[in-house]
């Protein structure tokens, strides 16, 4: 075999090996660790980035004269993602700001609005989804779980509603994203502590779909 032919064959084989290694590396990419509180979350409001948020959320109108906007993003969310969470003190309207855009988390009227947050990479794409609990409902308050998916930039809300109590997102010793019933304790809607009570279920990836699995 001529030398030039051997070089071509060796180059081709090397290319195949590198391609195979690249494919394996991608397919074996580990999911990011779930980040959430273990038993309770304390929310402390700040004015950080509030003016920037209000400028971007200019279409929002409140019917409360003293409805002030605050940044209520937990430290672990700030340090590990680009998400920021904003909430109004009277209406409880709650929003996510991500990549310079503003997204509503869902209905807040008659409830506490957003009450807890967690980061998880359940779809294992190397990007954190932002999971959250929120409550709403005039006459029949209920708590629900939703999440924001950063690739599609869409908000999803699970159908299940807890009419008996608030809910909180927690992480257990195995790193699972869990949902517990909870009590809401605070002087107002933007400065509060929410405490986990009974375990209710988990949020998991089932085949290619993220699902809320309530077992209690």
PyMOL commands that set and color helices and strands:
alter all, ss='L'
color gray80, all
select helices_A, chain A and resi 3-27+50-56+75-80
alter helices_A, ss='H'
color red, helices_A
select strands_A, chain A and resi 40-43+69-71+84-88+94-98+101-104+113-120+129-136+142-149+154-157+166-171+177-186+192-206+209-214
alter strands_A, ss='S'
color yellow, strands_A
deselect
rebuild
show_as cartoon
